[in-house]
Amino acid sequence: MREFDLAIVGGGGGGLTAASVAAEHGVRVAVLDDNALPGGQYFRQLHIEYRRTAKTVFDKDQRRAEAVYRAACRPGVTYLSNAVVWESPDEGVLSFTRGADSGKLRAKLIVLAAGAADRPVPFPGWTLPGVVAAGGLQNLIKGQRVIPGRRAIVAGNGPLVLLVAANLVHAGAQLVEAIEAAPIHRRLFGEALNLLAAPKIVRQAIGYRAAILRAGAAFRTGWTVVEARGDGECEEVVVAPIGADGQIDHARARTHATDLLVTGFGLQPSIELARTLRLALYWNALRGGWLPVRDEAFETGRKGIFAIGDGAAIGGVEFALAEGRLMGITAAERLGRLSSADAKRLKRPVLATLARLERFRSSLERLYTPPRNYLDLLTPETVVCRCEEVTTGEIHARQAEGFANAMQLKFSTRMGMGRCQGRNCYRTLSTIVATTMGVSEEEVRLPRAQSPARLVTINDLLEEDVEPQIPPDLTTAHLPRGERVS
């Protein structure tokens, strides 16, 4: 079994920054990344077989991206690409699959930097080809320079709506409309001063808005997508305003001809491994839902296990980079590579940055606070679990038969038992259960997590070296008390 001082799960900006800072102080680091190339979602690289022929708008952060990539190659860092961590069979031990290199490693400290994924919000037609999530669209543009349609609408909630809409314009799509569920124009004046705590991000947002204006597209706030229609693919999209009471005003709905609908209803932390490790969680809807409990040093309820970045609380790339730097310093201090005085000195500017970013994040959350839920979008025929093709009507039918909580509904419908293991449907399931039972979502108990945390193949598991088993003492094993073998 390979031994390290620090193991980091996730090769995005936060994880690689933590690795680089820790290695700078002599810590032996392993980074386990389920992607083929370092960088994660925000710093996603072009496919290895591609090459740049000219600089584009998508390369504007290239200098900082390359600094992140270099962390995977620095001395003291072992970067394992295509490594899927699926369980922790013992204290400080991680099991991972990586083809013929599958196995286990042991580390004194473990950092979860697993990032986040799009929050799925079901509505009629959301499973049609041509309807894609914001994160998926970003991957196509950044990693392959591809757009899966030409006439596009972007709809959802949060800063990603502006970013994705602008990127579609830069990529050559015809943007019809960008639709934001929160009435941010009415809230903007009250949050202006707090938003200036992060002027660089504000300037970026203004640039995204300007790109939408130059494209001649509308930007509507307080609206949402209602339905996607088409014969085998997306052909038109219906949008409608959301009233002050949070109800959708279908009487004012508008229909647009389009072959691409990008939905971005915010992000949710990737907590599959955290749940498998039985880490304590708490609920914060504005920061992604269920989050691992952690202290000021990012340590979770289990000693020696830490969580940083969007996998711990949605905050964006600036938060992830700052938390990664602080985590690297903390790891070096915990492992005796830095004195407390030196660690305190190095932490001071990072803590100041995090305090400023926290002010900005809190303001952004107030600005983009969404409707209470999106259940008004569901019809009885709407699929809410794509893997097992479970509809809203089936969920309500099981509830009428007495299957009330999330676990009972999972067992009776197979919702959450498919390939994604609930990552794409548990949020919808918990919202339905909470609304039906008249409780808050944080009171809904999710179905229990089981190993493996991520799907792995039997073939990969067979590649793992199994330690020789010590045979039992046959003179005493499995015999009734007092009997012996003669």
C-alpha positions as CSV (number, residue, x, y, z in Angstrom):
1,M,0.0,0.0,0.0
2,R,1.3,3.4,-1.0
3,E,1.9,5.8,1.9
4,F,1.5,9.6,1.8
5,D,1.3,12.5,4.3
6,L,-1.7,14.1,2.6
7,A,-4.3,12.6,0.1
8,I,-6.5,15.1,-1.8
9,V,-9.6,13.8,-3.6
10,G,-10.2,16.1,-6.5
11,G,-7.9,17.8,-9.0
12,G,-9.6,21.2,-9.5
13,G,-8.3,24.6,-8.5
14,G,-8.8,24.1,-4.8
15,G,-7.3,20.6,-4.5
16,L,-4.3,21.4,-6.7
17,T,-3.6,24.7,-4.8
18,A,-3.7,22.8,-1.5
19,A,-1.3,20.2,-3.0
20,S,1.1,22.8,-4.3
21,V,1.3,24.8,-1.1
22,A,1.6,21.7,1.1
23,A,4.4,20.2,-1.2
24,E,6.2,23.5,-1.1
25,H,6.7,22.9,2.6
26,G,7.9,19.3,2.2
27,V,4.6,17.4,2.5
28,R,4.3,14.2,0.4
29,V,1.0,14.6,-1.4
30,A,-1.3,12.3,-3.5
31,V,-4.0,13.9,-5.7
32,L,-6.7,11.5,-6.9
33,D,-8.6,13.1,-9.8
34,D,-11.4,11.3,-11.7
35,N,-10.6,13.5,-14.7
36,A,-8.1,12.7,-17.4
37,L,-6.4,16.1,-17.0
38,P,-5.9,18.4,-14.0
39,G,-7.9,21.6,-13.6
40,G,-11.3,20.5,-12.7
41,Q,-14.4,22.2,-14.0
42,Y,-13.4,25.9,-14.0
43,F,-9.8,25.3,-15.4
44,R,-10.9,22.5,-17.7
45,Q,-8.3,21.8,-20.4
46,L,-8.7,21.2,-24.1
47,H,-8.6,17.5,-25.0
48,I,-5.1,16.2,-25.2
49,E,-5.3,15.6,-29.0
50,Y,-6.3,19.3,-29.6
51,R,-4.0,22.2,-30.1
52,R,-4.6,25.9,-30.0
53,T,-4.1,27.8,-33.3
54,A,-5.1,31.2,-31.8
55,K,-5.9,32.8,-28.5
56,T,-9.7,33.1,-27.8
57,V,-11.9,34.7,-25.2
58,F,-12.0,31.3,-23.5
59,D,-8.2,31.6,-22.7
60,K,-8.5,34.8,-20.7
61,D,-7.6,33.0,-17.5
62,Q,-4.9,30.8,-19.1
63,R,-2.0,32.2,-17.0
64,R,-3.7,31.3,-13.7
65,A,-4.9,28.0,-15.2
66,E,-1.4,27.0,-16.1
67,A,-0.2,27.7,-12.6
68,V,-2.9,25.3,-11.4
69,Y,-1.8,22.6,-13.9
70,R,1.8,22.9,-12.8
71,A,0.9,21.9,-9.3
72,A,0.2,18.3,-10.6
73,C,3.8,18.1,-11.8
74,R,5.7,19.7,-8.9
75,P,8.1,17.6,-6.8
76,G,6.4,16.0,-3.8
77,V,3.0,15.7,-5.6
78,T,1.8,12.4,-7.1
79,Y,-1.0,13.1,-9.4
80,L,-3.2,10.2,-10.2
81,S,-5.6,10.9,-13.2
82,N,-8.7,8.9,-13.9
83,A,-8.7,7.8,-10.3
84,V,-12.2,7.2,-8.8
85,V,-12.2,7.0,-5.0
86,W,-15.0,4.7,-4.0
87,E,-14.6,3.9,-0.3
88,S,-12.5,4.2,2.9
89,P,-12.1,0.7,4.3
90,D,-10.0,1.8,7.2
91,E,-8.9,4.9,9.0
92,G,-6.8,7.0,6.7
93,V,-7.1,4.6,3.8
94,L,-8.7,5.3,0.4
95,S,-9.7,2.7,-2.1
96,F,-9.6,3.8,-5.8
97,T,-10.0,2.4,-9.2
98,R,-7.7,3.4,-12.0
99,G,-7.6,0.5,-14.4
100,A,-4.6,-1.7,-13.9
101,D,-3.3,0.7,-11.3
102,S,-6.3,0.3,-9.0
103,G,-5.6,-0.1,-5.3
104,K,-5.4,1.6,-1.9
105,L,-3.3,4.3,-0.4
106,R,-2.9,5.5,3.2
107,A,-2.5,9.1,4.3
108,K,-2.1,10.9,7.6
109,L,-4.6,13.6,6.4
110,I,-7.3,13.4,3.8
111,V,-8.9,16.4,2.0
112,L,-12.1,16.2,0.1
113,A,-12.0,18.7,-2.8
114,A,-14.6,16.9,-4.9
115,G,-16.2,20.1,-6.4
116,A,-19.9,20.4,-7.4
117,A,-22.4,19.4,-10.1
118,D,-25.4,21.0,-11.7
119,R,-28.5,20.9,-9.6
120,P,-31.1,19.2,-11.8
121,V,-34.6,20.7,-11.9
122,P,-37.1,18.6,-13.7
123,F,-39.8,20.1,-16.0
124,P,-41.7,18.7,-19.0
125,G,-39.3,18.0,-21.8
126,W,-36.1,18.3,-19.8
127,T,-34.9,14.9,-21.0
128,L,-35.1,15.8,-24.7
129,P,-31.9,15.9,-26.7
130,G,-30.9,19.5,-27.0
131,V,-31.6,20.3,-23.4
132,V,-28.3,20.4,-21.5
133,A,-27.1,21.5,-18.1
134,A,-24.9,24.5,-17.7
135,G,-21.9,22.5,-16.5
136,G,-22.2,20.1,-19.4
137,L,-22.3,23.0,-21.8
138,Q,-19.3,24.6,-20.2
139,N,-17.4,21.3,-20.6
140,L,-18.2,21.1,-24.3
141,I,-17.1,24.7,-24.9
142,K,-14.0,24.6,-22.8
143,G,-12.9,21.1,-23.4
144,Q,-13.8,20.6,-27.0
145,R,-14.9,24.0,-28.4
146,V,-18.3,22.5,-29.3
147,I,-21.8,23.9,-29.0
148,P,-24.7,21.3,-29.4
149,G,-27.0,23.7,-31.1
150,R,-27.2,27.1,-32.9
151,R,-30.3,28.9,-31.6
152,A,-30.1,28.9,-27.8
153,I,-32.0,29.9,-24.7
154,V,-30.3,29.9,-21.2
155,A,-32.6,29.5,-18.2
156,G,-32.1,28.9,-14.5
157,N,-31.0,30.7,-11.4
158,G,-27.6,32.1,-10.3
159,P,-24.5,33.7,-11.8
160,L,-24.0,30.8,-14.2
161,V,-26.9,32.0,-16.3
162,L,-24.9,35.2,-17.3
163,L,-21.7,33.3,-17.8
164,V,-23.1,30.5,-20.0
165,A,-25.2,33.0,-22.0
166,A,-22.1,35.1,-22.7
167,N,-20.0,32.0,-23.6
168,L,-22.6,30.9,-26.1
169,V,-22.4,34.3,-27.8
170,H,-18.6,34.1,-27.9
171,A,-18.8,30.5,-29.3
172,G,-21.0,31.7,-32.2
173,A,-24.5,30.6,-31.1
174,Q,-27.5,32.8,-31.7
175,L,-28.7,33.6,-28.2
176,V,-32.5,34.2,-28.1
177,E,-33.0,34.9,-24.4
178,A,-31.3,34.5,-21.0
179,I,-33.9,33.7,-18.3
180,E,-33.1,34.3,-14.5
181,A,-35.7,33.0,-11.9
182,A,-34.7,35.5,-9.2
183,P,-35.9,39.1,-9.6
184,I,-32.3,40.4,-9.3
185,H,-33.0,43.8,-10.9
186,R,-35.3,44.7,-8.0
187,R,-32.6,43.6,-5.5
188,L,-29.5,44.9,-7.1
189,F,-29.5,48.4,-5.6
190,G,-29.6,47.1,-2.0
191,E,-26.6,44.8,-2.6
192,A,-24.4,47.1,-4.7
193,L,-22.0,48.1,-1.9
194,N,-21.5,44.5,-0.7
195,L,-21.0,43.2,-4.2
196,L,-18.1,45.6,-4.6
197,A,-16.2,43.5,-2.0
198,A,-15.1,41.4,-5.1
199,P,-14.7,44.1,-7.9
200,K,-13.0,41.7,-10.3
201,I,-16.0,39.3,-10.3
202,V,-18.4,42.3,-10.7
203,R,-16.4,43.5,-13.7
204,Q,-16.7,40.0,-15.2
205,A,-20.4,40.0,-14.7
206,I,-20.7,43.4,-16.4
207,G,-18.7,42.0,-19.3
208,Y,-21.1,39.0,-19.6
209,R,-24.1,41.3,-19.5
210,A,-22.6,43.5,-22.2
211,A,-22.0,40.4,-24.5
212,I,-25.7,39.5,-24.1
213,L,-26.7,43.1,-25.0
214,R,-24.4,43.1,-28.1
215,A,-26.0,39.9,-29.3
216,G,-29.4,41.6,-29.2
217,A,-30.8,39.0,-26.8
218,A,-33.2,39.7,-24.0
219,F,-32.2,39.1,-20.3
220,R,-35.3,38.5,-18.3
221,T,-35.4,38.3,-14.5
222,G,-38.2,36.8,-12.5
223,W,-38.9,34.3,-15.3
224,T,-38.4,30.5,-15.6
225,V,-38.5,27.8,-18.2
226,V,-41.8,25.9,-18.2
227,E,-41.5,23.3,-20.9
228,A,-39.3,22.0,-23.7
229,R,-41.1,20.6,-26.7
230,G,-40.1,18.6,-29.8
231,D,-40.4,15.4,-31.8
232,G,-37.3,13.5,-30.6
233,E,-35.3,16.7,-29.9
234,C,-35.7,20.2,-28.6
235,E,-37.6,22.4,-31.1
236,E,-39.2,25.0,-29.0
237,V,-39.1,26.3,-25.4
238,V,-41.9,27.8,-23.2
239,V,-41.0,30.4,-20.6
240,A,-43.2,32.3,-18.1
241,P,-42.9,34.9,-15.4
242,I,-42.9,34.0,-11.7
243,G,-45.3,36.1,-9.6
244,A,-44.5,37.8,-6.3
245,D,-46.2,34.8,-4.6
246,G,-43.7,32.4,-6.2
247,Q,-46.4,31.0,-8.5
248,I,-45.7,30.7,-12.2
249,D,-48.0,32.9,-14.4
250,H,-48.8,30.5,-17.2
251,A,-51.2,33.0,-18.8
252,R,-48.2,35.2,-19.8
253,A,-46.1,32.3,-21.1
254,R,-44.0,32.8,-24.3
255,T,-42.9,30.2,-26.8
256,H,-39.6,30.4,-28.7
257,A,-38.3,28.2,-31.6
258,T,-34.9,26.9,-30.5
259,D,-32.7,23.8,-30.9
260,L,-30.7,24.3,-27.6
261,L,-31.9,24.9,-24.1
262,V,-29.2,25.3,-21.4
263,T,-30.5,25.0,-17.8
264,G,-28.5,26.2,-14.8
265,F,-30.4,26.2,-11.5
266,G,-27.3,26.5,-9.4
267,L,-24.8,23.9,-8.2
268,Q,-24.9,21.2,-5.5
269,P,-21.8,19.9,-3.8
270,S,-20.5,16.4,-4.7
271,I,-21.0,14.8,-1.2
272,E,-21.1,11.1,-2.3
273,L,-17.8,10.3,-0.6
274,A,-18.6,12.5,2.4
275,R,-21.9,10.5,2.9
276,T,-20.1,7.2,2.5
277,L,-17.6,8.3,5.1
278,R,-20.5,9.0,7.4
279,L,-19.5,12.6,7.9
280,A,-21.9,14.9,9.7
281,L,-23.9,17.1,7.3
282,Y,-26.0,20.2,7.7
283,W,-28.5,22.0,5.4
284,N,-28.0,25.3,3.7
285,A,-30.2,25.7,0.6
286,L,-28.4,28.8,-0.7
287,R,-25.0,27.1,-0.6
288,G,-26.0,23.9,-2.4
289,G,-28.2,21.9,0.1
290,W,-26.5,19.2,2.3
291,L,-23.0,20.2,3.2
292,P,-20.3,18.6,5.4
293,V,-20.0,20.1,8.9
294,R,-16.5,21.6,9.3
295,D,-14.6,23.9,11.6
296,E,-12.6,27.0,10.9
297,A,-9.7,24.8,9.8
298,F,-12.0,23.0,7.3
299,E,-11.8,19.8,9.4
300,T,-14.9,17.7,9.4
301,G,-16.5,15.7,12.3
302,R,-13.9,13.0,11.6
303,K,-10.4,13.8,12.8
304,G,-7.9,14.2,10.0
305,I,-10.6,14.5,7.2
306,F,-11.1,18.0,5.7
307,A,-13.4,19.4,3.1
308,I,-12.8,22.5,0.9
309,G,-14.1,24.3,-2.2
310,D,-17.5,23.8,-3.8
311,G,-17.6,20.3,-2.5
312,A,-18.0,21.8,1.0
313,A,-20.1,24.9,0.2
314,I,-20.8,26.5,-3.1
315,G,-18.7,29.7,-3.5
316,G,-17.0,29.7,-6.8
317,V,-13.4,29.4,-8.0
318,E,-12.1,32.3,-6.0
319,F,-13.3,30.7,-2.7
320,A,-11.9,27.3,-3.8
321,L,-8.4,28.8,-4.6
322,A,-8.3,30.6,-1.3
323,E,-9.5,27.7,0.7
324,G,-7.0,25.5,-1.1
325,R,-4.1,27.8,-0.1
326,L,-5.3,27.9,3.5
327,M,-5.7,24.1,3.5
328,G,-2.1,23.6,2.2
329,I,-0.7,25.8,5.0
330,T,-2.9,24.0,7.6
331,A,-1.7,20.6,6.4
332,A,1.9,21.6,6.6
333,E,1.4,22.9,10.1
334,R,-0.5,19.7,11.3
335,L,2.2,17.5,9.9
336,G,5.0,19.4,11.6
337,R,6.5,21.0,8.4
338,L,5.6,24.5,9.5
339,S,5.8,26.1,13.0
340,S,2.7,27.7,14.4
341,A,4.2,31.1,14.1
342,D,5.0,30.7,10.5
343,A,1.7,29.2,9.7
344,K,-0.1,32.0,11.4
345,R,1.9,34.6,9.4
346,L,1.1,32.8,6.1
347,K,-2.6,32.4,6.9
348,R,-3.2,36.0,7.7
349,P,-3.6,37.4,4.1
350,V,-5.6,34.3,3.0
351,L,-8.0,34.7,5.9
352,A,-8.5,38.4,4.9
353,T,-9.3,37.3,1.4
354,L,-11.8,34.7,2.6
355,A,-13.5,37.3,4.8
356,R,-13.9,39.7,1.8
357,L,-15.2,36.9,-0.4
358,E,-17.6,35.8,2.3
359,R,-19.1,39.3,2.3
360,F,-19.5,39.0,-1.5
361,R,-20.9,35.5,-1.4
362,S,-23.5,36.4,1.2
363,S,-24.7,39.4,-0.8
364,L,-24.8,37.2,-4.0
365,E,-27.0,34.7,-2.2
366,R,-29.5,37.4,-1.2
367,L,-29.4,38.7,-4.7
368,Y,-30.1,35.3,-6.3
369,T,-32.4,33.8,-3.7
370,P,-34.6,31.5,-5.8
371,P,-38.3,30.7,-5.4
372,R,-39.1,28.3,-2.5
373,N,-39.1,25.4,-4.9
374,Y,-39.8,24.4,-8.5
375,L,-42.5,21.8,-8.0
376,D,-45.0,23.9,-9.9
377,L,-43.1,22.9,-13.1
378,L,-43.9,19.2,-12.6
379,T,-46.8,17.4,-14.3
380,P,-47.8,13.8,-13.5
381,E,-45.9,12.7,-16.7
382,T,-42.7,14.5,-15.9
383,V,-39.7,12.2,-15.3
384,V,-38.0,13.0,-12.0
385,C,-35.5,10.1,-12.0
386,R,-33.9,9.7,-15.4
387,C,-32.0,6.5,-14.6
388,E,-35.1,4.5,-13.6
389,E,-37.6,6.7,-15.5
390,V,-39.7,7.4,-12.5
391,T,-42.4,10.1,-13.0
392,T,-44.0,12.5,-10.6
393,G,-47.3,10.6,-11.0
394,E,-45.6,7.4,-9.7
395,I,-44.2,9.2,-6.7
396,H,-47.6,10.6,-5.8
397,A,-49.2,7.2,-6.3
398,R,-46.8,5.6,-3.9
399,Q,-47.4,8.4,-1.4
400,A,-51.2,7.7,-1.6
401,E,-50.5,4.1,-0.8
402,G,-48.6,5.1,2.4
403,F,-45.0,5.3,1.3
404,A,-44.2,8.5,3.0
405,N,-40.5,9.1,3.5
406,A,-37.6,9.2,1.1
407,M,-36.3,5.7,1.9
408,Q,-39.8,4.1,1.4
409,L,-40.2,5.9,-1.9
410,K,-36.8,4.8,-3.1
411,F,-37.6,1.1,-2.3
412,S,-41.1,1.3,-3.9
413,T,-40.1,3.1,-7.1
414,R,-36.3,2.4,-7.5
415,M,-35.8,6.2,-7.6
416,G,-32.1,6.8,-6.8
417,M,-31.0,3.2,-7.6
418,G,-29.8,3.9,-11.1
419,R,-26.4,4.8,-12.5
420,C,-26.2,8.2,-10.8
421,Q,-27.1,6.7,-7.4
422,G,-29.4,9.6,-6.6
423,R,-27.1,12.5,-7.4
424,N,-29.6,13.8,-10.0
425,C,-32.8,13.1,-8.2
426,Y,-32.5,13.1,-4.4
427,R,-32.9,16.9,-4.2
428,T,-36.2,16.6,-6.1
429,L,-37.3,13.7,-4.0
430,S,-36.5,15.5,-0.7
431,T,-38.4,18.6,-1.9
432,I,-41.5,16.5,-2.8
433,V,-41.4,14.7,0.5
434,A,-40.9,17.9,2.5
435,T,-43.8,19.7,0.7
436,T,-46.1,16.7,1.1
437,M,-45.3,16.2,4.8
438,G,-45.3,20.0,5.5
439,V,-41.8,20.0,6.9
440,S,-38.5,21.8,5.8
441,E,-36.1,20.0,3.5
442,E,-33.5,19.7,6.2
443,E,-35.9,17.5,8.2
444,V,-36.1,15.0,5.3
445,R,-33.8,12.1,5.9
446,L,-32.1,11.0,2.7
447,P,-31.8,7.3,1.9
448,R,-28.6,5.9,3.5
449,A,-25.4,6.0,1.6
450,Q,-23.6,2.8,0.8
451,S,-20.3,1.8,-0.7
452,P,-19.2,2.3,-3.4
453,A,-19.5,6.1,-3.3
454,R,-19.1,6.2,-7.0
455,L,-19.8,3.5,-9.6
456,V,-16.8,1.3,-10.4
457,T,-16.4,-1.7,-12.6
458,I,-15.8,-5.3,-11.4
459,N,-12.9,-5.4,-13.9
460,D,-11.1,-2.5,-12.2
461,L,-11.6,-4.1,-8.7
462,L,-10.0,-7.3,-10.0
463,E,-6.9,-5.3,-10.8
464,E,-6.3,-4.4,-7.1
465,D,-3.6,-6.2,-5.3
466,V,-5.1,-8.1,-2.4
467,E,-3.0,-8.4,0.7
468,P,-2.4,-12.1,1.7
469,Q,-4.9,-13.2,4.4
470,I,-3.6,-14.6,7.7
471,P,-5.3,-18.0,8.3
472,P,-7.1,-18.4,11.6
473,D,-5.7,-20.5,14.4
474,L,-7.3,-23.8,13.6
475,T,-6.8,-25.1,17.1
476,T,-9.5,-22.7,18.4
477,A,-11.4,-21.2,15.5
478,H,-15.1,-21.9,15.1
479,L,-15.2,-24.4,18.0
480,P,-17.6,-24.3,20.9
481,R,-16.1,-22.9,24.1
482,G,-13.9,-25.3,25.9
483,E,-13.4,-27.7,22.9
484,R,-10.0,-28.2,21.2
485,V,-8.7,-30.1,18.2
486,S,-6.5,-33.0,19.3
